[in-house]
Amino acid sequence: MFEMPEAAIDFIEFDIGGGFGIRGEFYPEDFLIPFAARRVGCAVKWIEDRREHLLAANHSRDVRCELEIACRRDGYILGLRGAIFADMGAYARSTGGIVTANAARCLPGPYRISNFACDVHAFLTNKAPVGTYRAPGMFEANFFCERLLDIAAADLGIDPADMRRRNLVPASAMPARRGKLVPYAEGETVYDSGDFHSAFERACREVDWDKFKRSGRDAEGWYHGIGIASFVASSGVGPNEHARLLLHPDGKLQLHVGSSTMGQGHETIFAQICADVLGIPHTAIKVLHGSTTLLDNGFGTFHSRATVMGGSAVHHASMALIE
């Protein structure tokens, strides 16, 4: 936008402690602040109060769904058909379409549903625009699917846990191909691995589902009970992450990573991965992140990819240093 070479701009991220929601967007003020600073020749500070932020920032979750399910009398699902209606706000942000696409793609959940179809309808209104916010579209789809399974289980007189047991994708079916669920995506949606039944049974044992499943009660106006739901998330999506190792004369290492941390403790994890490969104490490794001066490329922690992609990059860099 400034018609400057990329190398002429440094982007340095402070330790923000934690990150939620609307981080995946380039907002107008991201351009206006450096524009004003260059124009007036001094530092410019952007101040936004909570109310202003609430009015102008990305929103999400305004998604509705109409669903139909076909089941055998024993609870096995034969087909699922849906129509999603999404309020996109006044105009489309760069990431807004991901919400509706994910809502459709994630509707089948971790279940073996051989016949699935979904139409997606996106509407422009007078609201603030929609953007990617904490597993965009995935939570919506998860609620739609799990609520429908509870309704179906009640109609058929089947325990909600048994309804899910009978339909979870088995480990023997991995990798499980789900078909081309997003028109613009390359290839099919694939569940690469996992033992859904094992995780499900462990959860049921830990909460003692059989004991508490009928324990719902009204206490002082609040209904206390127990529910059950399964969720499958996509993670570790590309592009590949980057890492760089610098060996100092005193034997200590400086590790530069492209995955910025937002409270997940990556500094410790990345140092441990590097230390395991090199056979040195992790305390001898200093991890730096969040600055474009450290690496030519870095892609962040979106899509639960930091430890998967960032950790792999650290591993490869450590192996390359040995070689």
Salt bridges, closest charged atoms under 4 A:
GLU48 OE1 - HIS53 ND1 3.01
ASP62 OD2 - LYS127 NZ 2.70
GLU68 OE1 - ARG81 NE 2.93
ASP74 OD2 - ARG72 NH2 2.70
ASP87 OD2 - LYS127 NZ 3.29
GLU140 OE1 - ARG61 NH1 3.08
GLU146 OE1 - ARG164 NE 2.66
ASP150 OD1 - ARG164 NH2 3.07
ASP159 OD2 - LYS213 NZ 2.54
ASP162 OD1 - ARG165 NH1 2.71
GLU188 OE2 - ARG177 NH1 3.51
GLU201 OE2 - ARG165 NE 2.61
GLU206 OE2 - ARG202 NE 2.75
ASP210 OD1 - LYS213 NZ 3.73
GLU241 OE2 - ARG305 NH2 3.34
GLU267 OE2 - HIS289 NE2 3.27
